């Protein structure tokens, strides 16, 4: 995240973005100036957006490392291939890495379309998917559930924790991005530095969840949004997906963004 001139500040409407108790909030601005403030009860007008790129990442950490499964890892490869073949995975997308250090061992399966990866190490399983489409959510959910079940069944493993990350570039169609984030900081934050405003963003952390709203360095007039939420080991993939959709929808509502999720 680019942090030009980090400045601590009160965040007003930003507190509406995530639910739960607040643990940390950081507001930053690059050469801040006066900004029109807005209360959490006021919602900005809808602004058209598109999402040129997004990625989701699921991480499930094992309660007990599955070290035996990597001596050798043929069982993991065979189980995953057998389970994920109906979902578009094949032997051509398999990569296995063996190292002297157990934590460096890994098996990874990739498919080209839609771009999805399953990476298994003795400590965890990581699933990433590029440009997920909510209209096809059931297919992706089923793919993740199938791969996770195949891995956990190897040694009757259990999960200790789950983490879900959404990262996306949100491109504004008809409004400068700094106008979208200007209301996120209080007038006190803008007084910390003088000069013309280039951009202002936030880092908001509540218990078990955090969000970063920054300027995208990849796409013109775009925001970079990164949402991280922890989940209990008993939370199902369906429940995680429902929570992600609720979080994403709420963030768009608070920021006044209108477009396909």
C-alpha atoms as a printed R data frame, in Angstrom:
    type eleno elety resid chain resno       x       y       z
1   ATOM     1    CA   UNK     A     1   0.000   0.000   0.000
2   ATOM     2    CA   UNK     A     2   1.333   3.421  -0.863
3   ATOM     3    CA   UNK     A     3   1.398   5.595   2.241
4   ATOM     4    CA   UNK     A     4   2.461   9.122   1.223
5   ATOM     5    CA   UNK     A     5   2.745  11.095   4.452
6   ATOM     6    CA   UNK     A     6   0.817   8.828   6.835
7   ATOM     7    CA   UNK     A     7  -1.289  10.886   9.193
8   ATOM     8    CA   UNK     A     8  -3.329   9.591  12.113
9   ATOM     9    CA   UNK     A     9  -6.837  10.970  12.170
10  ATOM    10    CA   UNK     A    10 -10.371  10.398  13.307
11  ATOM    11    CA   UNK     A    11 -12.456   8.537  10.806
12  ATOM    12    CA   UNK     A    12 -16.168   9.325  10.771
13  ATOM    13    CA   UNK     A    13 -18.071   7.751   7.893
14  ATOM    14    CA   UNK     A    14 -15.303   5.151   7.672
15  ATOM    15    CA   UNK     A    15 -16.565   3.587  10.907
16  ATOM    16    CA   UNK     A    16 -19.697   2.576   9.000
17  ATOM    17    CA   UNK     A    17 -17.689   0.454   6.575
18  ATOM    18    CA   UNK     A    18 -17.144  -2.542   8.878
19  ATOM    19    CA   UNK     A    19 -19.117  -3.952  11.770
20  ATOM    20    CA   UNK     A    20 -17.635  -4.838  15.160
21  ATOM    21    CA   UNK     A    21 -15.465  -3.156  17.763
22  ATOM    22    CA   UNK     A    22 -12.789  -0.781  16.502
23  ATOM    23    CA   UNK     A    23  -9.191  -1.673  17.353
24  ATOM    24    CA   UNK     A    24  -7.189   0.605  15.065
25  ATOM    25    CA   UNK     A    25  -7.882   3.325  12.556
26  ATOM    26    CA   UNK     A    26  -5.423   5.162  10.353
27  ATOM    27    CA   UNK     A    27  -6.296   7.945   7.984
28  ATOM    28    CA   UNK     A    28  -3.693   9.265   5.614
29  ATOM    29    CA   UNK     A    29  -3.628  11.987   3.052
30  ATOM    30    CA   UNK     A    30  -1.129  13.177   0.491
31  ATOM    31    CA   UNK     A    31  -0.863  16.953   0.947
32  ATOM    32    CA   UNK     A    32  -4.359  17.272   2.439
33  ATOM    33    CA   UNK     A    33  -6.645  20.256   2.041
34  ATOM    34    CA   UNK     A    34 -10.120  21.195   3.276
35  ATOM    35    CA   UNK     A    35 -12.800  18.593   2.529
36  ATOM    36    CA   UNK     A    36 -16.546  18.454   2.844
37  ATOM    37    CA   UNK     A    37 -17.383  16.283   5.832
38  ATOM    38    CA   UNK     A    38 -20.233  13.828   5.968
39  ATOM    39    CA   UNK     A    39 -21.823  11.883   8.801
40  ATOM    40    CA   UNK     A    40 -22.312   8.132   8.761
41  ATOM    41    CA   UNK     A    41 -26.068   8.615   8.374
42  ATOM    42    CA   UNK     A    42 -25.589  10.437   5.049
43  ATOM    43    CA   UNK     A    43 -24.937   8.306   2.007
44  ATOM    44    CA   UNK     A    44 -23.148   9.707  -1.052
45  ATOM    45    CA   UNK     A    45 -24.800   9.663  -4.463
46  ATOM    46    CA   UNK     A    46 -24.163   6.516  -6.486
47  ATOM    47    CA   UNK     A    47 -21.080   6.643  -8.699
48  ATOM    48    CA   UNK     A    48 -20.622   4.296 -11.637
49  ATOM    49    CA   UNK     A    49 -17.628   1.966 -11.373
50  ATOM    50    CA   UNK     A    50 -16.093  -1.079 -12.968
51  ATOM    51    CA   UNK     A    51 -13.698  -3.616 -11.455
52  ATOM    52    CA   UNK     A    52 -10.862  -4.286 -13.941
53  ATOM    53    CA   UNK     A    53  -9.184  -6.781 -11.623
54  ATOM    54    CA   UNK     A    54 -10.012  -8.584  -8.395
55  ATOM    55    CA   UNK     A    55  -8.644 -11.573  -6.519
56  ATOM    56    CA   UNK     A    56  -9.917 -13.590  -3.599
57  ATOM    57    CA   UNK     A    57  -7.699 -15.697  -1.363
58  ATOM    58    CA   UNK     A    58  -8.808 -18.325   1.120
59  ATOM    59    CA   UNK     A    59  -6.364 -19.699   3.703
60  ATOM    60    CA   UNK     A    60  -7.165 -22.648   5.931
61  ATOM    61    CA   UNK     A    61  -4.556 -23.432   8.597
62  ATOM    62    CA   UNK     A    62  -4.373 -27.025   9.820
63  ATOM    63    CA   UNK     A    63  -4.688 -27.750  13.527
64  ATOM    64    CA   UNK     A    64  -1.884 -30.318  13.156
65  ATOM    65    CA   UNK     A    65   0.560 -30.021  10.198
66  ATOM    66    CA   UNK     A    66   0.042 -32.769   7.595
67  ATOM    67    CA   UNK     A    67   3.745 -33.594   7.348
68  ATOM    68    CA   UNK     A    68   3.240 -37.294   6.549
69  ATOM    69    CA   UNK     A    69   1.227 -36.377   3.472
70  ATOM    70    CA   UNK     A    70   4.406 -34.947   1.934
71  ATOM    71    CA   UNK     A    71   6.512 -38.079   2.299
72  ATOM    72    CA   UNK     A    72   6.072 -38.264  -0.662
73  ATOM    73    CA   UNK     A    73   3.257 -35.908  -1.776
74  ATOM    74    CA   UNK     A    74   1.841 -38.310  -4.390
75  ATOM    75    CA   UNK     A    75  -1.251 -38.909  -2.254
76  ATOM    76    CA   UNK     A    76  -2.093 -35.198  -2.175
77  ATOM    77    CA   UNK     A    77  -1.618 -34.865  -5.936
78  ATOM    78    CA   UNK     A    78  -3.724 -37.931  -6.739
79  ATOM    79    CA   UNK     A    79  -6.531 -36.964  -4.337
80  ATOM    80    CA   UNK     A    80  -6.716 -33.374  -5.560
81  ATOM    81    CA   UNK     A    81  -6.573 -34.333  -9.230
82  ATOM    82    CA   UNK     A    82  -9.277 -36.939  -8.776
83  ATOM    83    CA   UNK     A    83 -11.510 -34.495  -6.910
84  ATOM    84    CA   UNK     A    84 -10.869 -31.405  -9.030
85  ATOM    85    CA   UNK     A    85 -10.789 -32.940 -12.512
86  ATOM    86    CA   UNK     A    86 -14.535 -32.256 -12.990
87  ATOM    87    CA   UNK     A    87 -13.779 -28.603 -12.165
88  ATOM    88    CA   UNK     A    88 -11.239 -28.131 -14.952
89  ATOM    89    CA   UNK     A    89  -7.953 -29.113 -13.247
90  ATOM    90    CA   UNK     A    90  -5.486 -31.496 -14.918
91  ATOM    91    CA   UNK     A    91  -1.986 -32.943 -14.491
92  ATOM    92    CA   UNK     A    92  -0.649 -30.166 -16.733
93  ATOM    93    CA   UNK     A    93  -1.327 -27.647 -13.988
94  ATOM    94    CA   UNK     A    94   0.428 -29.542 -11.180
95  ATOM    95    CA   UNK     A    95   3.634 -28.362  -9.547
96  ATOM    96    CA   UNK     A    96   5.293 -30.090  -6.590
97  ATOM    97    CA   UNK     A    97   8.178 -28.712  -4.556
98  ATOM    98    CA   UNK     A    98  10.127 -30.795  -2.048
99  ATOM    99    CA   UNK     A    99  12.614 -29.168   0.299
100 ATOM   100    CA   UNK     A   100  14.699 -30.165   3.299
101 ATOM   101    CA   UNK     A   101  12.657 -27.757   5.381
102 ATOM   102    CA   UNK     A   102   9.115 -29.082   5.814
103 ATOM   103    CA   UNK     A   103   7.505 -25.629   5.693
104 ATOM   104    CA   UNK     A   104   8.973 -25.100   2.196
105 ATOM   105    CA   UNK     A   105   7.306 -28.198   0.715
106 ATOM   106    CA   UNK     A   106   4.252 -27.489  -1.436
107 ATOM   107    CA   UNK     A   107   1.883 -28.932  -3.987
108 ATOM   108    CA   UNK     A   108   0.030 -26.541  -6.277
109 ATOM   109    CA   UNK     A   109  -2.693 -27.152  -8.831
110 ATOM   110    CA   UNK     A   110  -3.706 -24.445 -11.289
111 ATOM   111    CA   UNK     A   111  -6.372 -24.090 -13.928
112 ATOM   112    CA   UNK     A   112  -6.391 -21.481 -16.663
113 ATOM   113    CA   UNK     A   113 -10.046 -20.442 -16.924
114 ATOM   114    CA   UNK     A   114 -11.263 -19.159 -14.639
115 ATOM   115    CA   UNK     A   115  -7.814 -18.649 -13.121
116 ATOM   116    CA   UNK     A   116  -7.785 -20.617  -9.855
117 ATOM   117    CA   UNK     A   117  -5.012 -22.119  -7.733
118 ATOM   118    CA   UNK     A   118  -4.920 -24.655  -4.900
119 ATOM   119    CA   UNK     A   119  -1.666 -24.621  -2.945
120 ATOM   120    CA   UNK     A   120  -1.110 -27.116  -0.132
121 ATOM   121    CA   UNK     A   121   1.758 -27.055   2.356
122 ATOM   122    CA   UNK     A   122   2.185 -29.080   5.558
123 ATOM   123    CA   UNK     A   123   0.764 -26.108   7.497
124 ATOM   124    CA   UNK     A   124  -2.101 -24.798   5.356
125 ATOM   125    CA   UNK     A   125  -4.115 -24.769   2.153
126 ATOM   126    CA   UNK     A   126  -4.391 -21.579   0.105
127 ATOM   127    CA   UNK     A   127  -6.948 -21.110  -2.661
128 ATOM   128    CA   UNK     A   128  -6.835 -18.076  -4.949
129 ATOM   129    CA   UNK     A   129  -9.198 -17.077  -7.738
130 ATOM   130    CA   UNK     A   130  -8.853 -14.168 -10.150
131 ATOM   131    CA   UNK     A   131 -11.804 -11.996 -11.128
132 ATOM   132    CA   UNK     A   132 -14.496 -14.010  -9.320
133 ATOM   133    CA   UNK     A   133 -17.982 -13.546 -10.731
134 ATOM   134    CA   UNK     A   134 -20.836 -13.501  -8.225
135 ATOM   135    CA   UNK     A   135 -23.187 -14.725 -10.942
136 ATOM   136    CA   UNK     A   136 -21.189 -18.003 -10.912
137 ATOM   137    CA   UNK     A   137 -20.598 -18.102  -7.168
138 ATOM   138    CA   UNK     A   138 -22.041 -21.601  -6.741
139 ATOM   139    CA   UNK     A   139 -19.473 -23.112  -9.123
140 ATOM   140    CA   UNK     A   140 -16.550 -21.480  -7.335
141 ATOM   141    CA   UNK     A   141 -17.907 -22.382  -3.891
142 ATOM   142    CA   UNK     A   142 -18.309 -26.005  -4.957
143 ATOM   143    CA   UNK     A   143 -14.759 -26.061  -6.349
144 ATOM   144    CA   UNK     A   144 -13.288 -24.738  -3.094
145 ATOM   145    CA   UNK     A   145 -15.360 -27.124  -0.970
146 ATOM   146    CA   UNK     A   146 -14.336 -30.085  -3.120
147 ATOM   147    CA   UNK     A   147 -10.615 -29.308  -2.948
148 ATOM   148    CA   UNK     A   148 -10.704 -28.591   0.773
149 ATOM   149    CA   UNK     A   149 -12.556 -31.857   1.479
150 ATOM   150    CA   UNK     A   150  -9.999 -33.813  -0.557
151 ATOM   151    CA   UNK     A   151  -7.088 -32.364   1.437
152 ATOM   152    CA   UNK     A   152  -8.677 -32.672   4.877
153 ATOM   153    CA   UNK     A   153  -9.527 -36.300   4.174
154 ATOM   154    CA   UNK     A   154  -5.874 -37.290   3.713
155 ATOM   155    CA   UNK     A   155  -5.022 -37.560   7.397
156 ATOM   156    CA   UNK     A   156  -8.418 -36.809   8.906
157 ATOM   157    CA   UNK     A   157  -7.117 -33.288   9.355
158 ATOM   158    CA   UNK     A   158  -8.950 -30.410  11.015
159 ATOM   159    CA   UNK     A   159  -8.717 -26.679  10.538
160 ATOM   160    CA   UNK     A   160  -7.475 -24.402  13.291
161 ATOM   161    CA   UNK     A   161  -8.402 -21.129  11.573
162 ATOM   162    CA   UNK     A   162  -9.654 -19.661   8.325
163 ATOM   163    CA   UNK     A   163  -8.841 -16.349   6.656
164 ATOM   164    CA   UNK     A   164 -10.422 -14.737   3.622
165 ATOM   165    CA   UNK     A   165  -8.961 -11.826   1.647
166 ATOM   166    CA   UNK     A   166 -10.535  -9.789  -1.136
167 ATOM   167    CA   UNK     A   167  -8.308  -7.415  -3.121
168 ATOM   168    CA   UNK     A   168  -9.706  -5.365  -5.991
169 ATOM   169    CA   UNK     A   169  -9.120  -2.323  -8.144
170 ATOM   170    CA   UNK     A   170 -12.289  -0.242  -8.386
171 ATOM   171    CA   UNK     A   171 -12.245   2.200 -11.284
172 ATOM   172    CA   UNK     A   172 -14.431   5.320 -11.146
173 ATOM   173    CA   UNK     A   173 -16.261   6.187 -14.356
174 ATOM   174    CA   UNK     A   174 -17.506   9.734 -13.742
175 ATOM   175    CA   UNK     A   175 -15.888  11.138 -10.595
176 ATOM   176    CA   UNK     A   176 -12.297  11.696  -9.355
177 ATOM   177    CA   UNK     A   177 -11.309   9.009  -6.862
178 ATOM   178    CA   UNK     A   178 -10.178  11.522  -4.243
179 ATOM   179    CA   UNK     A   179 -13.748  12.835  -4.039
180 ATOM   180    CA   UNK     A   180 -14.933   9.362  -3.059
181 ATOM   181    CA   UNK     A   181 -12.515   9.054  -0.142
182 ATOM   182    CA   UNK     A   182 -12.486  12.724   0.975
183 ATOM   183    CA   UNK     A   183 -15.361  12.236   3.459
184 ATOM   184    CA   UNK     A   184 -13.543   9.360   5.185
185 ATOM   185    CA   UNK     A   185 -11.307  11.700   7.215
186 ATOM   186    CA   UNK     A   186 -12.247  14.298   9.808
187 ATOM   187    CA   UNK     A   187 -11.365  17.983   9.534
188 ATOM   188    CA   UNK     A   188  -8.680  17.414  12.199
189 ATOM   189    CA   UNK     A   189  -6.804  15.003   9.928
190 ATOM   190    CA   UNK     A   190  -6.779  17.540   7.105
191 ATOM   191    CA   UNK     A   191  -5.186  20.127   9.402
192 ATOM   192    CA   UNK     A   192  -2.077  18.012   9.963
193 ATOM   193    CA   UNK     A   193  -0.516  19.070   6.654
194 ATOM   194    CA   UNK     A   194  -0.978  22.024   4.350
195 ATOM   195    CA   UNK     A   195  -1.164  22.106   0.570
196 ATOM   196    CA   UNK     A   196  -3.411  20.774  -2.174
197 ATOM   197    CA   UNK     A   197  -4.942  17.346  -1.746
198 ATOM   198    CA   UNK     A   198  -3.856  14.546  -4.081
199 ATOM   199    CA   UNK     A   199  -5.540  11.596  -2.390
200 ATOM   200    CA   UNK     A   200  -6.617  10.363   1.023
201 ATOM   201    CA   UNK     A   201  -7.161   6.790   2.144
202 ATOM   202    CA   UNK     A   202  -7.796   4.761   5.275
203 ATOM   203    CA   UNK     A   203  -6.803   1.631   7.140
204 ATOM   204    CA   UNK     A   204  -9.635   0.523   9.430
205 ATOM   205    CA   UNK     A   205  -9.236  -2.473  11.734
206 ATOM   206    CA   UNK     A   206 -12.001  -3.996  13.795
207 ATOM   207    CA   UNK     A   207 -11.855  -7.250  15.747
208 ATOM   208    CA   UNK     A   208 -11.337 -10.016  13.204
209 ATOM   209    CA   UNK     A   209 -11.683  -7.819  10.120
210 ATOM   210    CA   UNK     A   210  -9.865  -4.952   8.422
211 ATOM   211    CA   UNK     A   211 -10.153  -2.861   5.281
212 ATOM   212    CA   UNK     A   212  -7.648  -0.770   3.335
213 ATOM   213    CA   UNK     A   213  -8.823   1.837   0.838
214 ATOM   214    CA   UNK     A   214  -5.937   3.273  -1.142
215 ATOM   215    CA   UNK     A   215  -5.155   4.709  -4.562
216 ATOM   216    CA   UNK     A   216  -4.575   2.076  -7.233
217 ATOM   217    CA   UNK     A   217  -1.101   2.243  -8.762
218 ATOM   218    CA   UNK     A   218  -2.199   0.061 -11.682
219 ATOM   219    CA   UNK     A   219  -5.413   1.539 -13.056
220 ATOM   220    CA   UNK     A   220  -6.194   5.195 -13.739
221 ATOM   221    CA   UNK     A   221  -8.663   6.916 -11.405
222 ATOM   222    CA   UNK     A   222  -9.143   3.710  -9.430
223 ATOM   223    CA   UNK     A   223  -9.249   2.751  -5.774
224 ATOM   224    CA   UNK     A   224  -7.432  -0.239  -4.336
225 ATOM   225    CA   UNK     A   225  -9.579  -2.003  -1.755
226 ATOM   226    CA   UNK     A   226  -8.303  -4.845   0.417
227 ATOM   227    CA   UNK     A   227 -10.662  -6.588   2.833
228 ATOM   228    CA   UNK     A   228  -9.405  -9.199   5.307
229 ATOM   229    CA   UNK     A   229 -11.710 -11.211   7.577
230 ATOM   230    CA   UNK     A   230 -10.912 -14.012  10.021
231 ATOM   231    CA   UNK     A   231 -13.312 -16.943  10.384
232 ATOM   232    CA   UNK     A   232 -13.761 -19.693  12.940
233 ATOM   233    CA   UNK     A   233 -12.632 -23.180  11.885
234 ATOM   234    CA   UNK     A   234 -16.265 -24.340  11.936
235 ATOM   235    CA   UNK     A   235 -17.470 -21.643   9.519
236 ATOM   236    CA   UNK     A   236 -18.546 -23.211   6.231
237 ATOM   237    CA   UNK     A   237 -17.378 -22.043   2.804
238 ATOM   238    CA   UNK     A   238 -20.972 -21.041   2.019
239 ATOM   239    CA   UNK     A   239 -21.090 -18.862   5.139
240 ATOM   240    CA   UNK     A   240 -17.732 -17.286   4.281
241 ATOM   241    CA   UNK     A   241 -18.998 -16.463   0.791
242 ATOM   242    CA   UNK     A   242 -22.196 -14.946   2.197
243 ATOM   243    CA   UNK     A   243 -20.182 -12.764   4.582
244 ATOM   244    CA   UNK     A   244 -17.857 -11.645   1.782
245 ATOM   245    CA   UNK     A   245 -20.794 -10.629  -0.387
246 ATOM   246    CA   UNK     A   246 -22.345  -8.728   2.528
247 ATOM   247    CA   UNK     A   247 -19.052  -6.945   3.280
248 ATOM   248    CA   UNK     A   248 -18.454  -6.001  -0.351
249 ATOM   249    CA   UNK     A   249 -22.024  -4.795  -0.820
250 ATOM   250    CA   UNK     A   250 -21.862  -2.705   2.364
251 ATOM   251    CA   UNK     A   251 -18.545  -1.078   1.448
252 ATOM   252    CA   UNK     A   252 -19.939  -0.128  -1.952
253 ATOM   253    CA   UNK     A   253 -23.049   1.275  -0.282
254 ATOM   254    CA   UNK     A   254 -21.080   3.407   2.182
255 ATOM   255    CA   UNK     A   255 -18.763   4.742  -0.543
256 ATOM   256    CA   UNK     A   256 -21.634   5.326  -2.956
257 ATOM   257    CA   UNK     A   257 -20.339   2.958  -5.644
258 ATOM   258    CA   UNK     A   258 -22.586   1.405  -8.260
259 ATOM   259    CA   UNK     A   259 -21.473  -1.475 -10.474
260 ATOM   260    CA   UNK     A   260 -21.221  -5.249 -10.923
261 ATOM   261    CA   UNK     A   261 -19.677  -6.956  -7.901
